[in-house]
Every structure is written in C-alpha cells, then in structure tokens.
Amino acid sequence: MDSEAAGSSGEGGTAPPAPSVRRLHFDVGSRPFLVLIELTRACDLACRHCRAESVPERDPRELTTAELTALLDDLASLGAPRPRVVFTGGDPFHRPDLEQLVRHGASAGLSIAVSPAGTPRATPERFGALRRAGAVAASLSIDGAGPSTHDGFRRVDGSFDWTLQACRAAVAAGLRLQVNTTVSRETVADLPGIARLVTDLAVGMWSVFFMVPVGRAQQLQPLGPDETEDVLHFLHELAPRVPLKTTEAPAYRRVLLEGEGAGNSAWRPGPLFDGLHERLMAIWPDMPGATGASHRGHAGRRRAPLSVGDGRGVVFVSHVGDVQPSGFLPLVAGNVRDRPLTNLYRDSPLLRSLRDPGRLGGRCGRCDYVDSCGGSRAQAYGRSGDPLGEDASCAYVP
C-alpha cells in the first residue's frame, strides 16, 4: 500500500494529459519509502498463489514484540519523512500483539497500515481496535468478481463474503481501504467485475498485483508478456474511473507516459482479451466518473505512478527478520536480529545493486524508460533467476 496522491488534472473540458512519474523528495538509497513487515505466516486460508506458503499455526521463530517495537523505533529514527509501514502476513490477526504494535508505531510517528486475510477473524471490532490504536489504512484481497473465482483461488468456501464484510467494516471504522487483486490466467477474466466491486466498496486504491512465480504461485500460470501488455492498456482505460496502481508490473508507468498506447504503435489487443474493453464499457455505460466519497476529484484523471520498486524505496522484513527487496523476491540482504534495518537497507550490496539502473541487463538495461520503470526485479528473478536481468513479463522492445 502506498501514497494515495493522484496525478495532475487537466484544465477546462479537455482530457487531461498522461501524468508524469512522481519522484520522492528524498534519496531512496538512504532510506526506504515503504516497509512491509510480515508479522506471521499463520493464516486460515490456503491461497493458490501465496508467496509466503502460509500455514495454520504460528512459527515459534517469529520476531517477538520487543524485536518488532525495536524495528519500528529504528525506522522512526530516520525522522521525517518517515517510511510507511504495512503489517502483513500470513494474517496479522493471528498476532495477539497486533494492536500493541500498531499503537507503538503510530506513537513513534509512523504511518501504519494492516493487511489481514478475509476470514471470520476480520471483524468490525478488530478493525475498530486497529483504528483506535492509530492505524490509518487496511488492505484486503479480492481475486474474483464472485465466490466461484475468489473462493476457488483462496481454497476456502465463504472467503469472498468474509472479505466483502471485512472491507465494509474497515471503511466503517475510518480506515482508508485498499483492495489487492492478483492477476493470473485463473483470475484475469474477472477484472471488469472486480473493478465494479472496487467502486461499490468506496475503495481508496485498487492495487493490481501481477503474479510472480514464487511460493505456491510456481504451480500457476502467469500471464505472458503480450497478455500483460493487454491488461496494462485495459487498466489505462479504466484509470480515470477507478483509483489504481500496479504491483510487480512497473511497465504500467510506461503505458501511462505513452498515453493511450500512442507511443508504442506495435501494441494491439491480444486474442485472450477480445471483447474485454467492450465488457468494461457495458459495466459503466457513459459513466462520467467513479462514485463514492473516496473517489471525489478522481474522475477524468490517471494517478501519476511513483517510481519505486523492489529494493529501491521498498523493502520487506520476513516473520523471522530476514530483509528482502520484496516479498516476491526471496533473496536475503541480512537479518534485523543482527543489524538495524536502516543500516541494511542503506549498505546491503544486494539492495544497492537493485538501485543502480546501470547494472540492469537485457532490454531493461537499454530501455528508454529505465529511470521511470526499470522492470520488476521480482519478475526478472522469478522467470530467469537473475534479479538484474530483463523483466520477461514486459513486451516492450526498446
């Protein structure tokens, strides 16, 4: 979950221009923008794509409350602008000290979000407690437009309804809501319906995750590069109506900068998505803008993408303290039990290499969008074993 700032708007009655890439006002080599902390791998779901390969019970090696509060203090010591923190899992609701950790981080001046699973644990009372403790946002996953796709993907009947109830409970508690959707061959046909759900739920942000072959997802089929390109252009059309961003598909920044595909004349809708745009427009016939309070002012604008990525502004801490560029890139830069995260992030040779565009190989290394995109390092590693190689999920030829 990241910033909710929207891109610049157009003037008068003309369509707004494609947004420029947003740059952070600090050096991502010296401090992270977003820190994802995996509190546990325990979860009551058994999702087919789970990068954590979650289990029903907690691991006795998990970071303790004291270790996690020390980690939060280390991040807060960076001063303003402090990193944004997401407590993730597994399911953070399995941790009895979750509210205590949120309270400690918020008191230290950190912006705290929580990413629970859509299960009966996600009650209005728990979301209310998180908000009172100082959490500002929650993210939940919806991977189908209805129970058939979603529950099949999550492998637990009832999870779709539990997730919708949890989304409404989070909003009612005063938390900003983000919905995460994993895109694979199994879920892609449901994207228009999920987009409609996103607008109905008053979502602050829709984060579309492009599946990386890691964890259980190694048994699924990720989209090919041409298919990914089709989806990115579909999202580009949808963006003025739905506040969205992509995860592990930074090529979306290129699509936005090109504007309606005009910058890449080779792009044509692929056969897998024949009729997808027409189905989308049937859902929103002549709709001037998205509905819901959280969407006010968004209609007609595309959200300017933020130029951060795995190890470059983003860092992940596992339930046992391992520091990784992201949860989808399982290479370890060190452990917070041995060195402070702030030092590891700044000095790790692995993370430093991911922040150097001059180290990138293949098409990414010679791409004219290397500074704004740079390719997904997780996709590169998941498909070739080289985190500095080209992002094979991208169809763009420099």
ABEGO torsion letter per residue (X at the ends): XBBABBBBBBBEABBBBBBBBBBBABBAAABBABBBBBABABBABBBAABAAGBBABBBAABBBAAAAAAAAAAAAAAEOBBBBBBBBOEBAAABAAAAAAAAAAAAAGBBBBBBBBBBAABBAAAAAAAAAAGBABBBBBBABABAAAAAAAAGBBGAAAAAAAAAAAAAAAGBBBBBBBBBBAAAAAAAAAAAAAAAAAGBABBBBBBBBBBEAAAABBBBBAAAAAAAAAAAAAAAAABBBBBBGBAAAAAAAAAEGGAABAABBBBAAABGAAAAAAAABBGBABBBEAAABGABGBBBBBBBBBBGBGBBBBBAAGBBBABAABBBBAEBAAABBAAAAAAABAAAAAAABAAABBEAAAABAAAAAAGEBAAAAAAAAGBAABBBAABABBX
